[in-house]
Amino acid sequence: MAGETLEPTQTDEPTIPWHRLPVSKETLIGYASVLPVLILYFIIAIGPVAYAVNASFHEVFLLNPQWEWAGLQNYYEVFELETFWGSLWRGIIYMVGSTLIQLGVGLWLALALNKIARGQKFLTAVVFTAYLIPTIILAFVAGYMFTPNIGLGVLQSLGSDFGLWAGNTAPMTFSQTWAMPLLILVGTWKFGVFITIFALAQLRAIPDRFYEAAQICGANRLQMFRDITLPRIQGVILVAVLLRSIFMFNKFDIIWVLTQGGPGSATTTLPILAYETAFTGGNYGLANALAVVMFLFLGIGAVAYFILFNPSEEVETST
C-alpha cells in the first residue's frame, strides 16, 4: 500500500564479537594475511629439507621401499667416504673461482655499460641475453666449442694453437688439468651478467652531481671510483657475491652435461657426488646425508659471511 512505512528487516547472520577477543581485529587480519605465505614457504622450502633430514637418518635403497632407521650411520659414512673431502674441495674451488671471475667481469661490464650514452638499453639487453639462454643449450654449445674436428670447435683449436692441449684432444672431458678451469670459464660466461645487472642498477642511481663536484675539486677517475662509485655499489655487490657463491656451490646441470664429474673425478663436486650416490649407487639415505651436510656447510658459511660483511646493512646505508 502506498505511503505505508516498512519495518526494517533484521538478519539472523551471526556477528563476530571482536571486542571480546584477546587480540584486536587488525592483529587477526594481519596473521591471516601472512598465513598463506607461511604455508607456501613450508611446502616449498621447509618441507623438502625436513624430508631430506628424515631420509638421512634411514637406510633407503631405491629398489627397497622399506625405510630402516640408521641413526647417524649415514653421516659417519659420509665423512669416511674417500670422495667426500675431494668433492668438497673441488666444489669450493668451483664456487670461489667462478664467483671471483664473475665479480670482475660483471663489474667491468657494468662500468662500461654505464659510460655508454647511446644504445645503452640495447647493449644491456644484448649482454643480458646470455643469462636468458637455457643452461642446457649453453652447455651443449660450450661442449661443441671445446670438441676437436667439428665446425664449432673454435676454442679447442685456439687452445691447441697456443700449445695448451693436443689438437685432437677435447680438454673438457679428457684433461684433468683443464677440465675445472674451463668449467669455471663457461660458468662465468653464463652467469657473470647477474652481477652486471645488480651493479648497473646501482650505478644508474648515483647522481651526476657527485662526479661533477669531484671534478671541480680536481679528483681523477681512480679517486672518483674509490670515493664515490665503490661505496655506493658495495652493498649490492656483497649481496650478489653471496647469492652467486651459493648458486655456484650447488650447481649441477652445467657440470653434469659437460663432464659428468670427469675426467676421473676432476670435476666431481658434492652435488655430482650426491647424484651418483643416489642414482648410480642406489643409496638414497646416504645421498640425503650428503645433501644435509651441503646444506649445513652453506648455512654456516652464509652466517659467517653476514657476520663479517653484513651486506643488508651495506645496502641500507648505500641507497
Secondary structure as a PSIPRED ss2 file (coil, helix, strand):
# PSIPRED VFORMAT (PSIPRED V4.0)

   1 M C   1.000  0.000  0.000
   2 A C   1.000  0.000  0.000
   3 G C   1.000  0.000  0.000
   4 E C   1.000  0.000  0.000
   5 T C   1.000  0.000  0.000
   6 L C   1.000  0.000  0.000
   7 E C   1.000  0.000  0.000
   8 P C   1.000  0.000  0.000
   9 T C   1.000  0.000  0.000
  10 Q C   1.000  0.000  0.000
  11 T C   1.000  0.000  0.000
  12 D C   1.000  0.000  0.000
  13 E C   1.000  0.000  0.000
  14 P C   1.000  0.000  0.000
  15 T C   1.000  0.000  0.000
  16 I C   1.000  0.000  0.000
  17 P C   1.000  0.000  0.000
  18 W H   0.000  1.000  0.000
  19 H H   0.000  1.000  0.000
  20 R H   0.000  1.000  0.000
  21 L C   1.000  0.000  0.000
  22 P C   1.000  0.000  0.000
  23 V C   1.000  0.000  0.000
  24 S C   1.000  0.000  0.000
  25 K H   0.000  1.000  0.000
  26 E H   0.000  1.000  0.000
  27 T H   0.000  1.000  0.000
  28 L H   0.000  1.000  0.000
  29 I H   0.000  1.000  0.000
  30 G H   0.000  1.000  0.000
  31 Y H   0.000  1.000  0.000
  32 A H   0.000  1.000  0.000
  33 S H   0.000  1.000  0.000
  34 V H   0.000  1.000  0.000
  35 L H   0.000  1.000  0.000
  36 P H   0.000  1.000  0.000
  37 V H   0.000  1.000  0.000
  38 L H   0.000  1.000  0.000
  39 I H   0.000  1.000  0.000
  40 L H   0.000  1.000  0.000
  41 Y H   0.000  1.000  0.000
  42 F H   0.000  1.000  0.000
  43 I H   0.000  1.000  0.000
  44 I H   0.000  1.000  0.000
  45 A H   0.000  1.000  0.000
  46 I H   0.000  1.000  0.000
  47 G H   0.000  1.000  0.000
  48 P H   0.000  1.000  0.000
  49 V H   0.000  1.000  0.000
  50 A H   0.000  1.000  0.000
  51 Y H   0.000  1.000  0.000
  52 A H   0.000  1.000  0.000
  53 V H   0.000  1.000  0.000
  54 N H   0.000  1.000  0.000
  55 A H   0.000  1.000  0.000
  56 S H   0.000  1.000  0.000
  57 F C   1.000  0.000  0.000
  58 H E   0.000  0.000  1.000
  59 E E   0.000  0.000  1.000
  60 V E   0.000  0.000  1.000
  61 F E   0.000  0.000  1.000
  62 L C   1.000  0.000  0.000
  63 L C   1.000  0.000  0.000
  64 N E   0.000  0.000  1.000
  65 P E   0.000  0.000  1.000
  66 Q E   0.000  0.000  1.000
  67 W E   0.000  0.000  1.000
  68 E E   0.000  0.000  1.000
  69 W E   0.000  0.000  1.000
  70 A C   1.000  0.000  0.000
  71 G C   1.000  0.000  0.000
  72 L C   1.000  0.000  0.000
  73 Q H   0.000  1.000  0.000
  74 N H   0.000  1.000  0.000
  75 Y H   0.000  1.000  0.000
  76 Y H   0.000  1.000  0.000
  77 E H   0.000  1.000  0.000
  78 V H   0.000  1.000  0.000
  79 F H   0.000  1.000  0.000
  80 E H   0.000  1.000  0.000
  81 L C   1.000  0.000  0.000
  82 E H   0.000  1.000  0.000
  83 T H   0.000  1.000  0.000
  84 F H   0.000  1.000  0.000
  85 W H   0.000  1.000  0.000
  86 G H   0.000  1.000  0.000
  87 S H   0.000  1.000  0.000
  88 L H   0.000  1.000  0.000
  89 W H   0.000  1.000  0.000
  90 R H   0.000  1.000  0.000
  91 G H   0.000  1.000  0.000
  92 I H   0.000  1.000  0.000
  93 I H   0.000  1.000  0.000
  94 Y H   0.000  1.000  0.000
  95 M H   0.000  1.000  0.000
  96 V H   0.000  1.000  0.000
  97 G H   0.000  1.000  0.000
  98 S H   0.000  1.000  0.000
  99 T H   0.000  1.000  0.000
 100 L H   0.000  1.000  0.000
 101 I H   0.000  1.000  0.000
 102 Q H   0.000  1.000  0.000
 103 L H   0.000  1.000  0.000
 104 G H   0.000  1.000  0.000
 105 V H   0.000  1.000  0.000
 106 G H   0.000  1.000  0.000
 107 L H   0.000  1.000  0.000
 108 W H   0.000  1.000  0.000
 109 L H   0.000  1.000  0.000
 110 A H   0.000  1.000  0.000
 111 L H   0.000  1.000  0.000
 112 A H   0.000  1.000  0.000
 113 L H   0.000  1.000  0.000
 114 N H   0.000  1.000  0.000
 115 K H   0.000  1.000  0.000
 116 I C   1.000  0.000  0.000
 117 A C   1.000  0.000  0.000
 118 R C   1.000  0.000  0.000
 119 G C   1.000  0.000  0.000
 120 Q H   0.000  1.000  0.000
 121 K H   0.000  1.000  0.000
 122 F H   0.000  1.000  0.000
 123 L H   0.000  1.000  0.000
 124 T H   0.000  1.000  0.000
 125 A H   0.000  1.000  0.000
 126 V H   0.000  1.000  0.000
 127 V H   0.000  1.000  0.000
 128 F H   0.000  1.000  0.000
 129 T H   0.000  1.000  0.000
 130 A H   0.000  1.000  0.000
 131 Y H   0.000  1.000  0.000
 132 L H   0.000  1.000  0.000
 133 I C   1.000  0.000  0.000
 134 P C   1.000  0.000  0.000
 135 T H   0.000  1.000  0.000
 136 I H   0.000  1.000  0.000
 137 I H   0.000  1.000  0.000
 138 L H   0.000  1.000  0.000
 139 A H   0.000  1.000  0.000
 140 F H   0.000  1.000  0.000
 141 V H   0.000  1.000  0.000
 142 A H   0.000  1.000  0.000
 143 G H   0.000  1.000  0.000
 144 Y H   0.000  1.000  0.000
 145 M H   0.000  1.000  0.000
 146 F C   1.000  0.000  0.000
 147 T C   1.000  0.000  0.000
 148 P C   1.000  0.000  0.000
 149 N C   1.000  0.000  0.000
 150 I C   1.000  0.000  0.000
 151 G C   1.000  0.000  0.000
 152 L C   1.000  0.000  0.000
 153 G C   1.000  0.000  0.000
 154 V H   0.000  1.000  0.000
 155 L H   0.000  1.000  0.000
 156 Q H   0.000  1.000  0.000
 157 S H   0.000  1.000  0.000
 158 L H   0.000  1.000  0.000
 159 G H   0.000  1.000  0.000
 160 S H   0.000  1.000  0.000
 161 D H   0.000  1.000  0.000
 162 F C   1.000  0.000  0.000
 163 G C   1.000  0.000  0.000
 164 L C   1.000  0.000  0.000
 165 W C   1.000  0.000  0.000
 166 A C   1.000  0.000  0.000
 167 G C   1.000  0.000  0.000
 168 N C   1.000  0.000  0.000
 169 T C   1.000  0.000  0.000
 170 A C   1.000  0.000  0.000
 171 P H   0.000  1.000  0.000
 172 M H   0.000  1.000  0.000
 173 T H   0.000  1.000  0.000
 174 F H   0.000  1.000  0.000
 175 S C   1.000  0.000  0.000
 176 Q C   1.000  0.000  0.000
 177 T C   1.000  0.000  0.000
 178 W C   1.000  0.000  0.000
 179 A H   0.000  1.000  0.000
 180 M H   0.000  1.000  0.000
 181 P H   0.000  1.000  0.000
 182 L H   0.000  1.000  0.000
 183 L H   0.000  1.000  0.000
 184 I H   0.000  1.000  0.000
 185 L H   0.000  1.000  0.000
 186 V H   0.000  1.000  0.000
 187 G H   0.000  1.000  0.000
 188 T H   0.000  1.000  0.000
 189 W H   0.000  1.000  0.000
 190 K H   0.000  1.000  0.000
 191 F H   0.000  1.000  0.000
 192 G H   0.000  1.000  0.000
 193 V H   0.000  1.000  0.000
 194 F H   0.000  1.000  0.000
 195 I H   0.000  1.000  0.000
 196 T H   0.000  1.000  0.000
 197 I H   0.000  1.000  0.000
 198 F H   0.000  1.000  0.000
 199 A H   0.000  1.000  0.000
 200 L H   0.000  1.000  0.000
 201 A H   0.000  1.000  0.000
 202 Q H   0.000  1.000  0.000
 203 L H   0.000  1.000  0.000
 204 R H   0.000  1.000  0.000
 205 A C   1.000  0.000  0.000
 206 I C   1.000  0.000  0.000
 207 P C   1.000  0.000  0.000
 208 D H   0.000  1.000  0.000
 209 R H   0.000  1.000  0.000
 210 F H   0.000  1.000  0.000
 211 Y H   0.000  1.000  0.000
 212 E H   0.000  1.000  0.000
 213 A H   0.000  1.000  0.000
 214 A H   0.000  1.000  0.000
 215 Q H   0.000  1.000  0.000
 216 I H   0.000  1.000  0.000
 217 C C   1.000  0.000  0.000
 218 G C   1.000  0.000  0.000
 219 A C   1.000  0.000  0.000
 220 N C   1.000  0.000  0.000
 221 R H   0.000  1.000  0.000
 222 L H   0.000  1.000  0.000
 223 Q H   0.000  1.000  0.000
 224 M H   0.000  1.000  0.000
 225 F H   0.000  1.000  0.000
 226 R H   0.000  1.000  0.000
 227 D H   0.000  1.000  0.000
 228 I H   0.000  1.000  0.000
 229 T H   0.000  1.000  0.000
 230 L H   0.000  1.000  0.000
 231 P H   0.000  1.000  0.000
 232 R H   0.000  1.000  0.000
 233 I H   0.000  1.000  0.000
 234 Q H   0.000  1.000  0.000
 235 G H   0.000  1.000  0.000
 236 V H   0.000  1.000  0.000
 237 I H   0.000  1.000  0.000
 238 L H   0.000  1.000  0.000
 239 V H   0.000  1.000  0.000
 240 A H   0.000  1.000  0.000
 241 V H   0.000  1.000  0.000
 242 L H   0.000  1.000  0.000
 243 L H   0.000  1.000  0.000
 244 R H   0.000  1.000  0.000
 245 S H   0.000  1.000  0.000
 246 I H   0.000  1.000  0.000
 247 F H   0.000  1.000  0.000
 248 M H   0.000  1.000  0.000
 249 F H   0.000  1.000  0.000
 250 N C   1.000  0.000  0.000
 251 K C   1.000  0.000  0.000
 252 F C   1.000  0.000  0.000
 253 D H   0.000  1.000  0.000
 254 I H   0.000  1.000  0.000
 255 I H   0.000  1.000  0.000
 256 W H   0.000  1.000  0.000
 257 V H   0.000  1.000  0.000
 258 L H   0.000  1.000  0.000
 259 T C   1.000  0.000  0.000
 260 Q C   1.000  0.000  0.000
 261 G C   1.000  0.000  0.000
 262 G C   1.000  0.000  0.000
 263 P C   1.000  0.000  0.000
 264 G C   1.000  0.000  0.000
 265 S C   1.000  0.000  0.000
 266 A C   1.000  0.000  0.000
 267 T C   1.000  0.000  0.000
 268 T C   1.000  0.000  0.000
 269 T C   1.000  0.000  0.000
 270 L H   0.000  1.000  0.000
 271 P H   0.000  1.000  0.000
 272 I H   0.000  1.000  0.000
 273 L H   0.000  1.000  0.000
 274 A H   0.000  1.000  0.000
 275 Y H   0.000  1.000  0.000
 276 E H   0.000  1.000  0.000
 277 T H   0.000  1.000  0.000
 278 A H   0.000  1.000  0.000
 279 F H   0.000  1.000  0.000
 280 T C   1.000  0.000  0.000
 281 G C   1.000  0.000  0.000
 282 G C   1.000  0.000  0.000
 283 N E   0.000  0.000  1.000
 284 Y H   0.000  1.000  0.000
 285 G H   0.000  1.000  0.000
 286 L H   0.000  1.000  0.000
 287 A H   0.000  1.000  0.000
 288 N H   0.000  1.000  0.000
 289 A H   0.000  1.000  0.000
 290 L H   0.000  1.000  0.000
 291 A H   0.000  1.000  0.000
 292 V H   0.000  1.000  0.000
 293 V H   0.000  1.000  0.000
 294 M H   0.000  1.000  0.000
 295 F H   0.000  1.000  0.000
 296 L H   0.000  1.000  0.000
 297 F H   0.000  1.000  0.000
 298 L H   0.000  1.000  0.000
 299 G H   0.000  1.000  0.000
 300 I H   0.000  1.000  0.000
 301 G H   0.000  1.000  0.000
 302 A H   0.000  1.000  0.000
 303 V H   0.000  1.000  0.000
 304 A H   0.000  1.000  0.000
 305 Y H   0.000  1.000  0.000
 306 F H   0.000  1.000  0.000
 307 I H   0.000  1.000  0.000
 308 L H   0.000  1.000  0.000
 309 F H   0.000  1.000  0.000
 310 N C   1.000  0.000  0.000
 311 P H   0.000  1.000  0.000
 312 S H   0.000  1.000  0.000
 313 E H   0.000  1.000  0.000
 314 E H   0.000  1.000  0.000
 315 V H   0.000  1.000  0.000
 316 E H   0.000  1.000  0.000
 317 T H   0.000  1.000  0.000
 318 S H   0.000  1.000  0.000
 319 T C   1.000  0.000  0.000
